Each structure stands twice: as C-alpha cells, then as structure tokens.
C-alpha cells in the first residue's frame, strides 16, 4: 500500500510541475506604453498529494487577486 501511495503522489506532483510549466510558457504578457505603471490580475489552482504517517493525502485549492501600480 505504501508503494502505491508514493507512486500516486509522485505522478500527481509530476503532473502539477508539467502543467505549471506549460501555463507559464503559454502566457503572453501585455506590454504597456508606460512601463512604470500598470495593472495585473492573476489566478491559480493546484492540487497536492503526499503520504503522512503511511496515509495518502490529497487536496486542492485556488487563489487569485489583482495588482495595480503607478
């Protein structure tokens, strides 16, 4: 059972890393005429997996926000 949990957690972690890298490469930023001012919105969702005291643990969550600067 432990090996199966570790393999599952490892596979999920690899999927998270590959998915995050793909999202970062696909992003095309918005250039502004005045580089000292701007605004941005961001959002992210993720999943995690692990083994704690011989028990598999899985979860997910999302976060987002806005930034503005002048």
PQR file with spaces between the fields and no chain letter, atoms N, CA, C, O and H, PARSE charges and radii, in Angstrom:
ATOM       1  N    UNK     1       0.828   -1.202    0.000 -0.4000 1.5000
ATOM       2  CA   UNK     1       0.000    0.000    0.000 -0.0000 2.0000
ATOM       3  C    UNK     1       0.869    1.261    0.000  0.5500 1.7000
ATOM       4  O    UNK     1       0.529    2.245   -0.657 -0.5500 1.4000
ATOM       5  N    UNK     2       1.962    1.239    0.715 -0.4000 1.5000
ATOM       6  CA   UNK     2       2.816    2.420    0.780 -0.0000 2.0000
ATOM       7  C    UNK     2       3.398    2.761   -0.584  0.5500 1.7000
ATOM       8  O    UNK     2       3.421    3.926   -0.980 -0.5500 1.4000
ATOM       9  H    UNK     2       2.238    0.439    1.248  0.4000 1.0000
ATOM      10  N    UNK     3       3.867    1.749   -1.303 -0.4000 1.5000
ATOM      11  CA   UNK     3       4.464    1.990   -2.617 -0.0000 2.0000
ATOM      12  C    UNK     3       3.432    2.591   -3.559  0.5500 1.7000
ATOM      13  O    UNK     3       3.740    3.521   -4.304 -0.5500 1.4000
ATOM      14  H    UNK     3       3.849    0.802   -0.982  0.4000 1.0000
ATOM      15  N    UNK     4       2.216    2.072   -3.533 -0.4000 1.5000
ATOM      16  CA   UNK     4       1.163    2.593   -4.404 -0.0000 2.0000
ATOM      17  C    UNK     4       0.870    4.060   -4.075  0.5500 1.7000
ATOM      18  O    UNK     4       0.692    4.870   -4.985 -0.5500 1.4000
ATOM      19  H    UNK     4       1.966    1.316   -2.927  0.4000 1.0000
ATOM      20  N    UNK     5       0.820    4.404   -2.812 -0.4000 1.5000
ATOM      21  CA   UNK     5       0.563    5.797   -2.405 -0.0000 2.0000
ATOM      22  C    UNK     5       1.694    6.716   -2.840  0.5500 1.7000
ATOM      23  O    UNK     5       1.450    7.825   -3.314 -0.5500 1.4000
ATOM      24  H    UNK     5       0.964    3.746   -2.073  0.4000 1.0000
ATOM      25  N    UNK     6       2.924    6.258   -2.682 -0.4000 1.5000
ATOM      26  CA   UNK     6       4.072    7.069   -3.080 -0.0000 2.0000
ATOM      27  C    UNK     6       4.086    7.263   -4.593  0.5500 1.7000
ATOM      28  O    UNK     6       4.355    8.365   -5.071 -0.5500 1.4000
ATOM      29  H    UNK     6       3.122    5.356   -2.298  0.4000 1.0000
ATOM      30  N    UNK     7       3.800    6.208   -5.352 -0.4000 1.5000
ATOM      31  CA   UNK     7       3.761    6.334   -6.812 -0.0000 2.0000
ATOM      32  C    UNK     7       2.652    7.286   -7.255  0.5500 1.7000
ATOM      33  O    UNK     7       2.851    8.093   -8.163 -0.5500 1.4000
ATOM      34  H    UNK     7       3.581    5.313   -4.964  0.4000 1.0000
ATOM      35  N    UNK     8       1.494    7.194   -6.619 -0.4000 1.5000
ATOM      36  CA   UNK     8       0.389    8.096   -6.962 -0.0000 2.0000
ATOM      37  C    UNK     8       0.766    9.544   -6.658  0.5500 1.7000
ATOM      38  O    UNK     8       0.540   10.433   -7.479 -0.5500 1.4000
ATOM      39  H    UNK     8       1.333    6.539   -5.881  0.4000 1.0000
ATOM      40  N    UNK     9       1.335    9.777   -5.491 -0.4000 1.5000
ATOM      41  CA   UNK     9       1.742   11.140   -5.116 -0.0000 2.0000
ATOM      42  C    UNK     9       2.811   11.666   -6.069  0.5500 1.7000
ATOM      43  O    UNK     9       2.784   12.839   -6.441 -0.5500 1.4000
ATOM      44  H    UNK     9       1.518    9.055   -4.824  0.4000 1.0000
ATOM      45  N    UNK    10       3.751   10.813   -6.468 -0.4000 1.5000
ATOM      46  CA   UNK    10       4.803   11.237   -7.392 -0.0000 2.0000
ATOM      47  C    UNK    10       4.242   11.583   -8.766  0.5500 1.7000
ATOM      48  O    UNK    10       4.654   12.564   -9.385 -0.5500 1.4000
ATOM      49  H    UNK    10       3.773    9.860   -6.166  0.4000 1.0000
ATOM      50  N    UNK    11       3.299   10.772   -9.237 -0.4000 1.5000
ATOM      51  CA   UNK    11       2.687   11.043  -10.539 -0.0000 2.0000
ATOM      52  C    UNK    11       1.909   12.347  -10.516  0.5500 1.7000
ATOM      53  O    UNK    11       1.964   13.117  -11.475 -0.5500 1.4000
ATOM      54  H    UNK    11       2.964    9.975   -8.735  0.4000 1.0000
ATOM      55  N    UNK    12       1.183   12.605   -9.431 -0.4000 1.5000
ATOM      56  CA   UNK    12       0.418   13.849   -9.329 -0.0000 2.0000
ATOM      57  C    UNK    12       1.363   15.048   -9.241  0.5500 1.7000
ATOM      58  O    UNK    12       1.086   16.091   -9.833 -0.5500 1.4000
ATOM      59  H    UNK    12       1.138   11.979   -8.652  0.4000 1.0000
ATOM      60  N    UNK    13       2.460   14.916   -8.521 -0.4000 1.5000
ATOM      61  CA   UNK    13       3.423   16.011   -8.421 -0.0000 2.0000
ATOM      62  C    UNK    13       4.039   16.313   -9.786  0.5500 1.7000
ATOM      63  O    UNK    13       4.220   17.478  -10.141 -0.5500 1.4000
ATOM      64  H    UNK    13       2.685   14.068   -8.041  0.4000 1.0000
ATOM      65  N    UNK    14       4.358   15.282  -10.541 -0.4000 1.5000
ATOM      66  CA   UNK    14       4.913   15.493  -11.882 -0.0000 2.0000
ATOM      67  C    UNK    14       3.907   16.186  -12.785  0.5500 1.7000
ATOM      68  O    UNK    14       4.282   17.053  -13.575 -0.5500 1.4000
ATOM      69  H    UNK    14       4.211   14.336  -10.252  0.4000 1.0000
ATOM      70  N    UNK    15       2.635   15.818  -12.681 -0.4000 1.5000
ATOM      71  CA   UNK    15       1.595   16.462  -13.490 -0.0000 2.0000
ATOM      72  C    UNK    15       1.458   17.940  -13.129  0.5500 1.7000
ATOM      73  O    UNK    15       1.241   18.775  -14.007 -0.5500 1.4000
ATOM      74  H    UNK    15       2.330   15.113  -12.040  0.4000 1.0000
ATOM      75  N    UNK    16       1.583   18.263  -11.859 -0.4000 1.5000
ATOM      76  CA   UNK    16       1.490   19.661  -11.417 -0.0000 2.0000
ATOM      77  C    UNK    16       2.650   20.466  -12.000  0.5500 1.7000
ATOM      78  O    UNK    16       2.447   21.573  -12.500 -0.5500 1.4000
ATOM      79  H    UNK    16       1.760   17.584  -11.146  0.4000 1.0000
ATOM      80  N    UNK    17       3.849   19.923  -11.938 -0.4000 1.5000
ATOM      81  CA   UNK    17       5.024   20.645  -12.435 -0.0000 2.0000
ATOM      82  C    UNK    17       4.930   20.861  -13.939  0.5500 1.7000
ATOM      83  O    UNK    17       5.181   21.964  -14.425 -0.5500 1.4000
ATOM      84  H    UNK    17       4.014   19.025  -11.531  0.4000 1.0000
ATOM      85  N    UNK    18       4.572   19.822  -14.674 -0.4000 1.5000
ATOM      86  CA   UNK    18       4.470   19.940  -16.128 -0.0000 2.0000
ATOM      87  C    UNK    18       3.340   20.894  -16.509  0.5500 1.7000
ATOM      88  O    UNK    18       3.496   21.695  -17.431 -0.5500 1.4000
ATOM      89  H    UNK    18       4.368   18.926  -14.280  0.4000 1.0000
ATOM      90  N    UNK    19       2.215   20.821  -15.820 -0.4000 1.5000
ATOM      91  CA   UNK    19       1.099   21.730  -16.097 -0.0000 2.0000
ATOM      92  C    UNK    19       1.444   23.176  -15.803  0.5500 1.7000
ATOM      93  O    UNK    19       1.072   24.070  -16.563 -0.5500 1.4000
ATOM      94  H    UNK    19       2.088   20.171  -15.071  0.4000 1.0000
ATOM      95  N    UNK    20       2.150   23.417  -14.713 -0.4000 1.5000
ATOM      96  CA   UNK    20       2.558   24.779  -14.374 -0.0000 2.0000
ATOM      97  C    UNK    20       3.540   25.344  -15.383  0.5500 1.7000
ATOM      98  O    UNK    20       3.457   26.519  -15.743 -0.5500 1.4000
ATOM      99  H    UNK    20       2.453   22.692  -14.095  0.4000 1.0000
ATOM     100  N    UNK    21       4.473   24.516  -15.842 -0.4000 1.5000
ATOM     101  CA   UNK    21       5.433   24.979  -16.838 -0.0000 2.0000
ATOM     102  C    UNK    21       4.736   25.309  -18.157  0.5500 1.7000
ATOM     103  O    UNK    21       5.080   26.292  -18.812 -0.5500 1.4000
ATOM     104  H    UNK    21       4.540   23.562  -15.549  0.4000 1.0000
ATOM     105  N    UNK    22       3.762   24.493  -18.545 -0.4000 1.5000
ATOM     106  CA   UNK    22       3.007   24.769  -19.774 -0.0000 2.0000
ATOM     107  C    UNK    22       2.228   26.065  -19.679  0.5500 1.7000
ATOM     108  O    UNK    22       2.167   26.831  -20.641 -0.5500 1.4000
ATOM     109  H    UNK    22       3.482   23.694  -18.013  0.4000 1.0000
ATOM     110  N    UNK    23       1.631   26.313  -18.524 -0.4000 1.5000
ATOM     111  CA   UNK    23       0.898   27.565  -18.331 -0.0000 2.0000
ATOM     112  C    UNK    23       1.806   28.772  -18.367  0.5500 1.7000
ATOM     113  O    UNK    23       1.433   29.812  -18.910 -0.5500 1.4000
ATOM     114  H    UNK    23       1.680   25.691  -17.743  0.4000 1.0000
ATOM     115  N    UNK    24       2.990   28.650  -17.798 -0.4000 1.5000
ATOM     116  CA   UNK    24       3.940   29.764  -17.811 -0.0000 2.0000
ATOM     117  C    UNK    24       4.430   30.054  -19.224  0.5500 1.7000
ATOM     118  O    UNK    24       4.603   31.216  -19.592 -0.5500 1.4000
ATOM     119  H    UNK    24       3.292   27.805  -17.357  0.4000 1.0000
ATOM     120  N    UNK    25       4.654   29.018  -20.013 -0.4000 1.5000
ATOM     121  CA   UNK    25       5.117   29.220  -21.384 -0.0000 2.0000
ATOM     122  C    UNK    25       4.017   29.773  -22.278  0.5500 1.7000
ATOM     123  O    UNK    25       4.306   30.495  -23.233 -0.5500 1.4000
ATOM     124  H    UNK    25       4.514   28.075  -19.714  0.4000 1.0000
ATOM     125  N    UNK    26       2.766   29.449  -21.987 -0.4000 1.5000
ATOM     126  CA   UNK    26       1.661   29.891  -22.827 -0.0000 2.0000
ATOM     127  C    UNK    26       1.262   31.339  -22.548  0.5500 1.7000
ATOM     128  O    UNK    26       0.592   31.955  -23.377 -0.5500 1.4000
ATOM     129  H    UNK    26       2.531   28.863  -21.211  0.4000 1.0000
ATOM     130  N    UNK    27       1.658   31.899  -21.398 -0.4000 1.5000
ATOM     131  CA   UNK    27       1.266   33.264  -21.041 -0.0000 2.0000
ATOM     132  C    UNK    27       1.958   34.265  -21.938  0.5500 1.7000
ATOM     133  O    UNK    27       3.172   34.206  -22.131 -0.5500 1.4000
ATOM     134  H    UNK    27       2.203   31.399  -20.725  0.4000 1.0000
ATOM     135  N    UNK    28       1.183   35.184  -22.485 -0.4000 1.5000
ATOM     136  CA   UNK    28       1.743   36.275  -23.280 -0.0000 2.0000
ATOM     137  C    UNK    28       1.389   37.575  -22.574  0.5500 1.7000
ATOM     138  O    UNK    28       0.235   38.005  -22.590 -0.5500 1.4000
ATOM     139  H    UNK    28       0.196   35.232  -22.328  0.4000 1.0000
ATOM     140  N    UNK    29       2.373   38.190  -21.962 -0.4000 1.5000
ATOM     141  CA   UNK    29       2.147   39.403  -21.183 -0.0000 2.0000
ATOM     142  C    UNK    29       1.703   40.572  -22.043  0.5500 1.7000
ATOM     143  O    UNK    29       1.927   40.598  -23.253 -0.5500 1.4000
ATOM     144  H    UNK    29       3.310   37.841  -21.949  0.4000 1.0000
ATOM     145  N    UNK    30       1.068   41.542  -21.391 -0.4000 1.5000
ATOM     146  CA   UNK    30       0.570   42.731  -22.075 -0.0000 2.0000
ATOM     147  C    UNK    30       1.586   43.852  -21.890  0.5500 1.7000
ATOM     148  O    UNK    30       1.819   44.297  -20.766 -0.5500 1.4000
ATOM     149  H    UNK    30       0.886   41.521  -20.408  0.4000 1.0000
ATOM     150  N    UNK    31       2.187   44.309  -22.976 -0.4000 1.5000
ATOM     151  CA   UNK    31       3.128   45.425  -22.896 -0.0000 2.0000
ATOM     152  C    UNK    31       2.355   46.730  -22.767  0.5500 1.7000
ATOM     153  O    UNK    31       1.323   46.916  -23.412 -0.5500 1.4000
ATOM     154  H    UNK    31       1.998   43.947  -23.889  0.4000 1.0000
ATOM     155  N    UNK    32       2.857   47.629  -21.935 -0.4000 1.5000
ATOM     156  CA   UNK    32       2.230   48.934  -21.759 -0.0000 2.0000
ATOM     157  C    UNK    32       3.174   50.019  -22.276  0.5500 1.7000
ATOM     158  O    UNK    32       4.386   49.813  -22.334 -0.5500 1.4000
ATOM     159  H    UNK    32       3.696   47.478  -21.411  0.4000 1.0000
ATOM     160  N    UNK    33       2.617   51.175  -22.651 -0.4000 1.5000
ATOM     161  CA   UNK    33       3.424   52.285  -23.148 -0.0000 2.0000
ATOM     162  C    UNK    33       4.277   52.871  -22.030  0.5500 1.7000
ATOM     163  O    UNK    33       5.398   53.312  -22.283 -0.5500 1.4000
ATOM     164  H    UNK    33       1.632   51.341  -22.604  0.4000 1.0000
ATOM     165  N    UNK    34       3.768   52.887  -20.794 -0.4000 1.5000
ATOM     166  CA   UNK    34       4.500   53.416  -19.654 -0.0000 2.0000
ATOM     167  C    UNK    34       4.878   52.253  -18.739  0.5500 1.7000
ATOM     168  O    UNK    34       4.037   51.780  -17.975 -0.5500 1.4000
ATOM     169  H    UNK    34       2.857   52.529  -20.588  0.4000 1.0000
ATOM     170  N    UNK    35       6.130   51.782  -18.799 -0.4000 1.5000
ATOM     171  CA   UNK    35       6.495   50.603  -18.016 -0.0000 2.0000
ATOM     172  C    UNK    35       6.516   50.829  -16.506  0.5500 1.7000
ATOM     173  O    UNK    35       6.624   49.868  -15.744 -0.5500 1.4000
ATOM     174  H    UNK    35       6.814   52.167  -19.419  0.4000 1.0000
ATOM     175  N    UNK    36       6.414   52.087  -16.059 -0.4000 1.5000
ATOM     176  CA   UNK    36       6.423   52.338  -14.624 -0.0000 2.0000
ATOM     177  C    UNK    36       5.030   52.264  -14.011  0.5500 1.7000
ATOM     178  O    UNK    36       4.895   52.394  -12.795 -0.5500 1.4000
ATOM     179  H    UNK    36       6.327   52.868  -16.678  0.4000 1.0000
ATOM     180  N    UNK    37       3.989   52.061  -14.817 -0.4000 1.5000
ATOM     181  CA   UNK    37       2.628   51.951  -14.301 -0.0000 2.0000
ATOM     182  C    UNK    37       1.947   50.763  -14.967  0.5500 1.7000
ATOM     183  O    UNK    37       2.278   50.389  -16.092 -0.5500 1.4000
ATOM     184  H    UNK    37       4.099   51.956  -15.806  0.4000 1.0000
ATOM     185  N    UNK    38       0.994   50.180  -14.255 -0.4000 1.5000
ATOM     186  CA   UNK    38       0.279   49.061  -14.853 -0.0000 2.0000
ATOM     187  C    UNK    38      -0.652   48.390  -13.870  0.5500 1.7000
ATOM     188  O    UNK    38      -0.801   48.820  -12.726 -0.5500 1.4000
ATOM     189  H    UNK    38       0.725   50.484  -13.341  0.4000 1.0000
ATOM     190  N    UNK    39      -1.262   47.346  -14.336 -0.4000 1.5000
ATOM     191  CA   UNK    39      -2.174   46.560  -13.521 -0.0000 2.0000
ATOM     192  C    UNK    39      -2.140   45.122  -14.015  0.5500 1.7000
ATOM     193  O    UNK    39      -1.851   44.858  -15.182 -0.5500 1.4000
ATOM     194  H    UNK    39      -1.141   46.998  -15.265  0.4000 1.0000
ATOM     195  N    UNK    40      -2.435   44.214  -13.126 -0.4000 1.5000
ATOM     196  CA   UNK    40      -2.424   42.801  -13.494 -0.0000 2.0000
ATOM     197  C    UNK    40      -3.421   42.045  -12.637  0.5500 1.7000
ATOM     198  O    UNK    40      -3.691   42.419  -11.496 -0.5500 1.4000
ATOM     199  H    UNK    40      -2.670   44.428  -12.178  0.4000 1.0000
ATOM     200  N    UNK    41      -3.957   40.992  -13.194 -0.4000 1.5000
ATOM     201  CA   UNK    41      -4.807   40.061  -12.457 -0.0000 2.0000
ATOM     202  C    UNK    41      -4.168   38.693  -12.556  0.5500 1.7000
ATOM     203  O    UNK    41      -3.553   38.352  -13.566 -0.5500 1.4000
ATOM     204  H    UNK    41      -3.738   40.688  -14.121  0.4000 1.0000
ATOM     205  N    UNK    42      -4.317   37.912  -11.500 -0.4000 1.5000
ATOM     206  CA   UNK    42      -3.741   36.577  -11.539 -0.0000 2.0000
ATOM     207  C    UNK    42      -4.681   35.596  -10.853  0.5500 1.7000
ATOM     208  O    UNK    42      -5.489   35.969  -10.003 -0.5500 1.4000
ATOM     209  H    UNK    42      -4.817   38.189  -10.679  0.4000 1.0000
ATOM     210  N    UNK    43      -4.558   34.373  -11.233 -0.4000 1.5000
ATOM     211  CA   UNK    43      -5.315   33.298  -10.626 -0.0000 2.0000
ATOM     212  C    UNK    43      -4.564   31.997  -10.802  0.5500 1.7000
ATOM     213  O    UNK    43      -3.890   31.793  -11.812 -0.5500 1.4000
ATOM     214  H    UNK    43      -3.902   34.070  -11.924  0.4000 1.0000
ATOM     215  N    UNK    44      -4.677   31.130   -9.835 -0.4000 1.5000
ATOM     216  CA   UNK    44      -4.003   29.847   -9.911 -0.0000 2.0000
ATOM     217  C    UNK    44      -4.786   28.805   -9.141  0.5500 1.7000
ATOM     218  O    UNK    44      -5.435   29.113   -8.141 -0.5500 1.4000
ATOM     219  H    UNK    44      -5.224   31.296   -9.015  0.4000 1.0000
ATOM     220  N    UNK    45      -4.723   27.597   -9.600 -0.4000 1.5000
ATOM     221  CA   UNK    45      -5.313   26.456   -8.900 -0.0000 2.0000
ATOM     222  C    UNK    45      -4.286   25.341   -8.890  0.5500 1.7000
ATOM     223  O    UNK    45      -3.470   25.228   -9.805 -0.5500 1.4000
ATOM     224  H    UNK    45      -4.195   27.347  -10.411  0.4000 1.0000
ATOM     225  N    UNK    46      -4.330   24.539   -7.879 -0.4000 1.5000
ATOM     226  CA   UNK    46      -3.367   23.448   -7.802 -0.0000 2.0000
ATOM     227  C    UNK    46      -3.898   22.296   -6.982  0.5500 1.7000
ATOM     228  O    UNK    46      -4.886   22.412   -6.258 -0.5500 1.4000
ATOM     229  H    UNK    46      -4.993   24.631   -7.136  0.4000 1.0000
ATOM     230  N    UNK    47      -3.216   21.196   -7.119 -0.4000 1.5000
ATOM     231  CA   UNK    47      -3.528   20.018   -6.321 -0.0000 2.0000
ATOM     232  C    UNK    47      -2.245   19.543   -5.665  0.5500 1.7000
ATOM     233  O    UNK    47      -1.149   19.815   -6.153 -0.5500 1.4000
ATOM     234  H    UNK    47      -2.413   21.102   -7.707  0.4000 1.0000
ATOM     235  N    UNK    48      -2.386   18.841   -4.571 -0.4000 1.5000
ATOM     236  CA   UNK    48      -1.219   18.295   -3.916 -0.0000 2.0000
ATOM     237  C    UNK    48      -1.514   16.874   -3.476  0.5500 1.7000
ATOM     238  O    UNK    48      -2.667   16.481   -3.299 -0.5500 1.4000
ATOM     239  H    UNK    48      -3.277   18.620   -4.174  0.4000 1.0000
ATOM     240  N    UNK    49      -0.462   16.131   -3.307 -0.4000 1.5000
ATOM     241  CA   UNK    49      -0.576   14.752   -2.850 -0.0000 2.0000
ATOM     242  C    UNK    49       0.658   14.420   -2.035  0.5500 1.7000
ATOM     243  O    UNK    49       1.745   14.943   -2.279 -0.5500 1.4000
ATOM     244  H    UNK    49       0.474   16.451   -3.450  0.4000 1.0000
ATOM     245  N    UNK    50       0.473   13.556   -1.078 -0.4000 1.5000
ATOM     246  CA   UNK    50       1.601   13.150   -0.260 -0.0000 2.0000
ATOM     247  C    UNK    50       1.229   11.975    0.614  0.5500 1.7000
ATOM     248  O    UNK    50       0.106   11.475    0.568 -0.5500 1.4000
ATOM     249  H    UNK    50      -0.410   13.132   -0.879  0.4000 1.0000
ATOM     250  N    UNK    51       2.182   11.545    1.404 -0.4000 1.5000
ATOM     251  CA   UNK    51       1.974   10.446    2.345 -0.0000 2.0000
ATOM     252  C    UNK    51       2.406   10.937    3.712  0.5500 1.7000
ATOM     253  O    UNK    51       3.557   11.331    3.902 -0.5500 1.4000
ATOM     254  H    UNK    51       3.094   11.952    1.442  0.4000 1.0000
ATOM     255  N    UNK    52       1.490   10.916    4.660 -0.4000 1.5000
ATOM     256  CA   UNK    52       1.762   11.339    6.030 -0.0000 2.0000
ATOM     257  C    UNK    52       1.444   10.171    6.946  0.5500 1.7000
ATOM     258  O    UNK    52       0.304    9.709    6.998 -0.5500 1.4000
ATOM     259  H    UNK    52       0.555   10.596    4.506  0.4000 1.0000
ATOM     260  N    UNK    53       2.443    9.696    7.664 -0.4000 1.5000
ATOM     261  CA   UNK    53       2.292    8.567    8.582 -0.0000 2.0000
ATOM     262  C    UNK    53       1.585    7.385    7.914  0.5500 1.7000
ATOM     263  O    UNK    53       0.613    6.851    8.447 -0.5500 1.4000
ATOM     264  H    UNK    53       3.369   10.071    7.622  0.4000 1.0000
ATOM     265  N    UNK    54       2.079    6.991    6.758 -0.4000 1.5000
ATOM     266  CA   UNK    54       1.569    5.846    5.992 -0.0000 2.0000
ATOM     267  C    UNK    54       0.163    6.043    5.443  0.5500 1.7000
ATOM     268  O    UNK    54      -0.470    5.070    5.033 -0.5500 1.4000
ATOM     269  H    UNK    54       2.870    7.425    6.325  0.4000 1.0000
ATOM     270  N    UNK    55      -0.341    7.262    5.423 -0.4000 1.5000
ATOM     271  CA   UNK    55      -1.672    7.538    4.884 -0.0000 2.0000
ATOM     272  C    UNK    55      -1.562    8.503    3.707  0.5500 1.7000
ATOM     273  O    UNK    55      -0.899    9.536    3.808 -0.5500 1.4000
ATOM     274  H    UNK    55       0.172    8.052    5.757  0.4000 1.0000
ATOM     275  N    UNK    56      -2.207    8.169    2.595 -0.4000 1.5000
ATOM     276  CA   UNK    56      -2.177    9.091    1.456 -0.0000 2.0000
ATOM     277  C    UNK    56      -3.011   10.342    1.735  0.5500 1.7000
ATOM     278  O    UNK    56      -4.078   10.266    2.343 -0.5500 1.4000
ATOM     279  H    UNK    56      -2.745    7.331    2.512  0.4000 1.0000
ATOM     280  N    UNK    57      -2.515   11.477    1.287 -0.4000 1.5000
ATOM     281  CA   UNK    57      -3.205   12.750    1.485 -0.0000 2.0000
ATOM     282  C    UNK    57      -3.318   13.431    0.123  0.5500 1.7000
ATOM     283  O    UNK    57      -2.329   13.557   -0.599 -0.5500 1.4000
ATOM     284  H    UNK    57      -1.648   11.538    0.793  0.4000 1.0000
ATOM     285  N    UNK    58      -4.520   13.866   -0.222 -0.4000 1.5000
ATOM     286  CA   UNK    58      -4.768   14.561   -1.478 -0.0000 2.0000
ATOM     287  C    UNK    58      -5.574   15.817   -1.188  0.5500 1.7000
ATOM     288  O    UNK    58      -6.391   15.827   -0.267 -0.5500 1.4000
ATOM     289  H    UNK    58      -5.324   13.763    0.364  0.4000 1.0000
ATOM     290  N    UNK    59      -5.360   16.869   -1.956 -0.4000 1.5000
ATOM     291  CA   UNK    59      -6.120   18.092   -1.764 -0.0000 2.0000
ATOM     292  C    UNK    59      -5.978   19.022   -2.953  0.5500 1.7000
ATOM     293  O    UNK    59      -5.194   18.775   -3.870 -0.5500 1.4000
ATOM     294  H    UNK    59      -4.697   16.860   -2.704  0.4000 1.0000
ATOM     295  N    UNK    60      -6.755   20.100   -2.917 -0.4000 1.5000
ATOM     296  CA   UNK    60      -6.689   21.087   -3.989 -0.0000 2.0000
ATOM     297  C    UNK    60      -7.090   22.449   -3.436  0.5500 1.7000
ATOM     298  O    UNK    60      -7.677   22.548   -2.358 -0.5500 1.4000
ATOM     299  H    UNK    60      -7.392   20.301   -2.172  0.4000 1.0000
ATOM     300  N    UNK    61      -6.765   23.495   -4.191 -0.4000 1.5000
ATOM     301  CA   UNK    61      -7.118   24.839   -3.771 -0.0000 2.0000
ATOM     302  C    UNK    61      -6.902   25.834   -4.893  0.5500 1.7000
ATOM     303  O    UNK    61      -6.192   25.556   -5.859 -0.5500 1.4000
ATOM     304  H    UNK    61      -6.289   23.414   -5.067  0.4000 1.0000
ATOM     305  N    UNK    62      -7.524   27.004   -4.756 -0.4000 1.5000
ATOM     306  CA   UNK    62      -7.397   28.069   -5.753 -0.0000 2.0000
ATOM     307  C    UNK    62      -7.167   29.405   -5.047  0.5500 1.7000
ATOM     308  O    UNK    62      -7.595   29.607   -3.911 -0.5500 1.4000
ATOM     309  H    UNK    62      -8.100   27.230   -3.971  0.4000 1.0000
ATOM     310  N    UNK    63      -6.481   30.310   -5.745 -0.4000 1.5000
ATOM     311  CA   UNK    63      -6.244   31.653   -5.226 -0.0000 2.0000
ATOM     312  C    UNK    63      -6.194   32.617   -6.408  0.5500 1.7000
ATOM     313  O    UNK    63      -5.898   32.226   -7.537 -0.5500 1.4000
ATOM     314  H    UNK    63      -6.133   30.146   -6.668  0.4000 1.0000
ATOM     315  N    UNK    64      -6.484   33.856   -6.131 -0.4000 1.5000
ATOM     316  CA   UNK    64      -6.440   34.864   -7.189 -0.0000 2.0000
ATOM     317  C    UNK    64      -6.374   36.257   -6.585  0.5500 1.7000
ATOM     318  O    UNK    64      -6.580   36.436   -5.384 -0.5500 1.4000
ATOM     319  H    UNK    64      -6.725   34.174   -5.214  0.4000 1.0000
ATOM     320  N    UNK    65      -6.088   37.237   -7.423 -0.4000 1.5000
ATOM     321  CA   UNK    65      -6.014   38.606   -6.938 -0.0000 2.0000
ATOM     322  C    UNK    65      -5.725   39.593   -8.039  0.5500 1.7000
ATOM     323  O    UNK    65      -5.631   39.233   -9.212 -0.5500 1.4000
ATOM     324  H    UNK    65      -5.921   37.092   -8.398  0.4000 1.0000
ATOM     325  N    UNK    66      -5.585   40.849   -7.642 -0.4000 1.5000
ATOM     326  CA   UNK    66      -5.289   41.942   -8.580 -0.0000 2.0000
ATOM     327  C    UNK    66      -4.159   42.786   -8.013  0.5500 1.7000
ATOM     328  O    UNK    66      -4.025   42.953   -6.801 -0.5500 1.4000
ATOM     329  H    UNK    66      -5.661   41.141   -6.689  0.4000 1.0000
ATOM     330  N    UNK    67      -3.350   43.314   -8.929 -0.4000 1.5000
ATOM     331  CA   UNK    67      -2.273   44.220   -8.566 -0.0000 2.0000
ATOM     332  C    UNK    67      -2.375   45.455   -9.460  0.5500 1.7000
ATOM     333  O    UNK    67      -2.732   45.361  -10.634 -0.5500 1.4000
ATOM     334  H    UNK    67      -3.459   43.178   -9.914  0.4000 1.0000
ATOM     335  N    UNK    68      -2.056   46.609   -8.882 -0.4000 1.5000
ATOM     336  CA   UNK    68      -2.006   47.850   -9.674 -0.0000 2.0000
ATOM     337  C    UNK    68      -0.865   48.706   -9.125  0.5500 1.7000
ATOM     338  O    UNK    68      -0.673   48.792   -7.912 -0.5500 1.4000
ATOM     339  H    UNK    68      -1.766   46.685   -7.928  0.4000 1.0000
ATOM     340  N    UNK    69      -0.128   49.322  -10.004 -0.4000 1.5000
ATOM     341  CA   UNK    69       0.966   50.187   -9.572 -0.0000 2.0000
ATOM     342  C    UNK    69       1.067   51.390  -10.514  0.5500 1.7000
ATOM     343  O    UNK    69       0.687   51.326  -11.683 -0.5500 1.4000
ATOM     344  H    UNK    69      -0.284   49.252  -10.989  0.4000 1.0000
ATOM     345  N    UNK    70       1.597   52.493   -9.958 -0.4000 1.5000
ATOM     346  CA   UNK    70       1.730   53.744  -10.739 -0.0000 2.0000
ATOM     347  C    UNK    70       3.133   54.255  -10.650  0.5500 1.7000
ATOM     348  O    UNK    70       3.450   55.291  -11.234 -0.5500 1.4000
ATOM     349  H    UNK    70       1.906   52.544   -9.008  0.4000 1.0000
